[in-house]
């Protein structure tokens, strides 16, 4: 089902609460990965190491990680431990700059500062491959992001975006993924909107995509203008989503509808 239709059905069904109602949150004991809302066939596709199409990008990323460009060190030459578990801590504050970085921004920072290479553009196969490979090293690790100190304002900014109604349909992320998760819409079920499987292979896309691609789809679905890839507000939203998903395991590359 197209995201736009999902939003329309939820709104018309009257499941969304008025703007004046106190905000709701998913209770800690109720936190569930998007995997739990998939059909058994889609779950099996994610679990099958031979059939999961996202692993094609992971394999490409593994090759890129180990390959040195002319005159530059490879990623592997610095990160001999292959960064096991590191993706479970992102987005995070970069200490030298004070900026909030997600994995894509961190990879490009390394390319610029340590490899003297050009940054890779969002949604290119090269960046998706490296990001999915790095995230795959954390598969099974539980999300544990920093939410205090310098990260706190970014968490608040992300939460504000998550709870703000926008677009022609005047809907927020929270109205679907906090207040109406688990409800049936035709043959599908609304998830809690966690990003623990991204980069993920979406059947709708027939391709791997970043979490920010999914966020842009959601904004388009409520007929709001999507933010540019890498926008600080989207990075803050990624951190807030990780905050509300604390304890869930990294599943990259997940398979989603």
N, C-alpha and C positions, 0 to 999 in steps of 0.2 A: 504493500500500500504506500502511495506517495506520502511524504511528510505533510504536505499541505492538507490532504484529505484527512489525515490523522487529527490534525489540529481542529479542523472544522467539526468533525464528529464529536470530539471531546467537548468543544464549546457548546454545540447545539444540544448535546445530551444533558447539559446542566451540571456536569461534574465539577466544574471549576468554581471556586469560591469567589465571592466579591472581593474587590481590592481592599475593603476595610477590614476583612477578617484577619485575625492574627496569623502570621506565617507558620506553616507546618514544616516539619523536617522528618526525614526517614529515621525512625528509631534505630539505635545501634544494633539491637537484637534482630532487626528486620532487614539489615543491609544485605542485598543480593546482587551478584554479578549479572550482567546482561545475558550471560550463558544460561542462567536458570530460566529465562523467558523464551528460549529458542525451542523449536521443534526437535524431537529426537534425531531426525535426519541431519539437521544443521549442527547439532551438538556432535554427532558422529563425524561430520566433515571437519570440524575444528580439531577433534581429538586424534584424527588419523594422520600420522606423520607422513604418509605417502600421498594422501588426497588433499590435505589442507593447501589451497592455492597460495596462501600468504607465505608459505615457506620458500616459494620461488624467489621472493624478494629477500628473505633472510639469507638464502644461499648467495645471492648476488652481493649482498652487504658483507658477508663473510669474506668474499674474494676482494672487495674494495678495501676492507679493513686491513687486510694483510698485504696489499699491494702499495708500493711506494711510487709516487709520481716522480718524474725526472727531477733529480736534485733535491727531493724532499723526503723526510722520513715517513714511513707508513704509520697508520694509527697503531698497529700492533707493536711497533718498535717501542712505543711509549707505554702502552697499556697491555703489558704482558699477561695480566690476569683477566683480560677480555671484559673487564668491568662487570663482573657478576654481581647482581643485586643493585647496581647503581641507579637503574631506571626507576626503581621503587621509591627513590628519594626526590624525583623531579616532578614538577618544576621546583627550582631552588634558587636562592640568592647567590650570585657570583660575588665572592668576597672582594676582589680587587675593584670591580666597577660598581658594586651595589645594585646591579640590575637583576631582575628576575628572568631566569632563562629556563626554557623547556629543552627537551633533548635536541630538537632541530636547531635551536639557536646555539646550544652548547657545541654541537658538531661543527656548525659554521664558524663559531669563535675559534675552535681548534684549528680549522683549516686556515683561517686568516692569520692567527698569531703564531702558530707553530709549524705550519706547512707552507706558508706564503702562497696559498691557493685562493682562488675566488670562492665566495660562498655559493652554495647550491640553492636553487630556487625551490620554494615549497611545491610539493606534489610532483616534482620530477622523480623519475624512478631511481636516480642516483641518491637523492636525499632520503626517499622512502626506504631504500634498501639499507642504507647505513643506520637509519633510525630503528628500523625493525630488527636489524641484527643486534644492535646494542640493547634494545628492549628485550629481545628474546633471551639474552643472557640472564635476565632477571625473572624469567618465567618461573612461577612458583613462589617467588619472594613476595612478601606482603607489603602493601603500600604503607610507607611511613614517611610523610613529608613534614618539614618544619613549618609550624604555623605561628610561632611567636617571634618576638624581636623584629628584625627588618622585614620579615615575611608577613607580619600581621596586617599591615595596610593593604597588601596585595590580596590577602584572603578576603578582607572586607570588601574590596573593590570587586572581586570576582563574585562574591555572594550577592552584592547589590545588583550586578548585571543578571544573575541567575533569577532574582526575584522581581525584576522590573518588567512590567507589561510593555510590549512594543509591537510595532507593525500594525497593519490594517485590521488584524484580528485581535489586537490588544490582549495578547497572551504572554505569559512568562514561562520560563523553563520549569519553575517550581510547580506551576499549576498542573503540568502533565506528570513530571517525574517525581514530585513529592506527594502530591495530593491524589493522583489517579493511577499510580503504578499498580500493575496487577490486573487492571480492568481489561476486559476483552473488547477488541475492536475488530469485528468480523472474525477472521481466522488468526489474528495476531493479538499479542499482549503488550501493553505499555510497560517498558522497563523503567528502572530507576535512573537511567541516564548516566551510568558510570563509564569512565574512560579507561578502565584497567586493561582493555584488550587492544588498544590502539598503539601503533598503526594496525588497522584491521582490514580484512577482506570483507567488503559488503557485497552481498548478492545483487543488490540494486545497482551498484556501480560496476559490477563485474571486474573489479580491480581493488588493489590495496589503496588505502587512503589514510591521511592523518586525522587526528582528533579535531584539528581546526577545520578540516574539510567538513566533518560532521556538524560542527558548530555553525558553520556558514549555511549548511543545508537547513538546519533548524531555524535560523533567522529568516532564510528565504521562505520557509514553510509558513511562517506567520506574516509573511509579506512585509518584512523589515529589511532594510538595506544591510547586507552582511558587511562586517568589518574586513579590512585587508588582512591577508595572511601575515602572521607575526605581530599583529597589533597588540600592544601591551595589555589592553582590556581582555583580549582572548587568552593571553598567557596567564593573566590573573584569574580568569575563569577556569582555566585548566588546573591551577593550584587549588581553587576552591573545590572543584570536582574531586581532586585527589584527597582533599581534606575530608569530604563527606564519604569517601570510599576507603578511609583508613582501615587497614586490616584485610582488605580484599587482595587476592593474589593477582600478580601480573599474568596475563594470558597471551600476550603478543606472540604470534599473530592470531588474534581471535577471528572468528567468522561471525558476521552479523547479517541481519536480513537486508 
